[in-house]
């Protein structure tokens, strides 16, 4: 006998890996996922196994529906807007002293003495090292760094 029932994703009884992922979603996120799943439903509908396996094995798709790059970003709470905001913050930093402080660079590494014995400060090298510091982090780490400072 085939039994068809209509329930909300909020009330769906996930299991195993599907349960692990679904429990990290808010009710609002589950509602959004449900809405998209309904509009993209296969002709035969979604079976219990289909739903659970979708959450278990294709959560990157679900994360993308919710505005995240993938499951890793979803788990970290870092959406695409957060990544852009962190990058915009980085791009707006132009003061070398701020760069040194933010990246915990050693100011003395950027001071040299010219042939006349005068000290020179190498702002280009500060910018280069600051940029390397930033771009050696993945975007989740960049957002965390941004959040620490804002």
N, C-alpha and C positions, 0 to 999 in steps of 0.2 A: 504494500500500500504506500502511496506517495502522499506525504503531508506537506502542505505549503502553508507557511505562516509569515506574517509580516510583523517584524519587530524592529525597533530602533537599534542602531549599533551600540548605543549606550547600554542596552539590555542584552546584547548578544553575549553568549557564554564562550569566550575564546579559550583556547588551551595551548599548552606548550609555548613555543616561540611567538605565536600570535598573541597570546595573553601577555607575554612580557612586553611586547611593543605597544599593544592597545592600552595597557594600564598607564603608559607614559603620556597618553593623549588626554587633553581636557575634554569635557563634555562638548564644548563649542567646536573643538577640532574634530571630534567624532561626528558631530552634526554636519560639518563641512565635508568630511570624507564620505559620509553617507549620501549626501546630496550629489556629489560627483559620481559615486559608484552607481547611484540610481540612473543618472543620465548616461552612463557608459555601460549599463548592464548588458550582459550577453542576452541573446534572444530567449534562452532557456532560463534566465535568471541566475542568481547567485546561490549556490548551495552552501551549507555550513562549512564544508571543506574548502570551497573556493574562497570564502571570506577569510577563514583562519589562515589559509596558505598565503593569501595575498598579503596579509599583515606580517606573516612570518618570513616569507621569502622575497617579497617585493616592496619592502618598506621604503626604499629609496623613492619609488614612485609616489607613495603617500606623502613622504616628507616634501617632495617637490610640489605637490598640490597645496601644501600648507606654507609654502614660501621658503623652504629650506633646500640647500644644495643636495643633501643626501641624509641618510640616517645618522651619520656621525654628527653632522651639524644640528640636526633635530635634537639629538641627545644632549648636545652642548648648549642648546638654546640660542644658537647663532643663525639668524636668518639672513637672507640676501641683503635686506635693508641695513642690517647691522654691519655686514662686511663693507658695504658702500660707505656707511657713515664713518667707520674706522679709517678707511682709505682716505676719505675727504679730510678727516682730522690730520692724518699724517701729511697729506699734501699741503695743508695749511701751515705747517710748522716751518718757519723760515729763519728763526733766530738760532744762531749756533749755540748759544748758552743753553737754550731750551733743549736742543738736540743732545748736547752733552749730558744734561741732567736726566732727560727722559731715558736715554739708552745707557746710562751709567758709564759713560766714557770717561777716561782719564784726561782731563784738560791739558796736563803736562805733555801728553803724547802729540799735541798739535802745536807746540811752541818749539821753534827752532831759532838758531842764531845765524844771522846773515854774515857775510864776509867783513862787514864793518863792526861786528859785535853787537848789532841791534837784534832784539828779539822780534820774531815774526810769528804771527798766528795764522795757521793754514786752515782757513774756512772751507776750502774745497775738500780737504781731507776729512774734516768733520762731517760734511754733507755726505761724502762717499761712505764713511763708516756708519753713519746713522742710517743711510739707505740700506746698506748691507745688513745691519742689525734688524731692520724692519722686514726686509724681503727674505731673510732666512727663517722667518716664522711662517707657519701656515695661517690661513685666514682666521681660524678659530683662535689661535694664539694672539693674532693681531687684535681681534675684537676684545679679548680678555685684557690685553695691554691697554687698549683704548678705554675700556670700562674702569680700569684701575685709576685712571687719570681724569675721568669725567663723571 
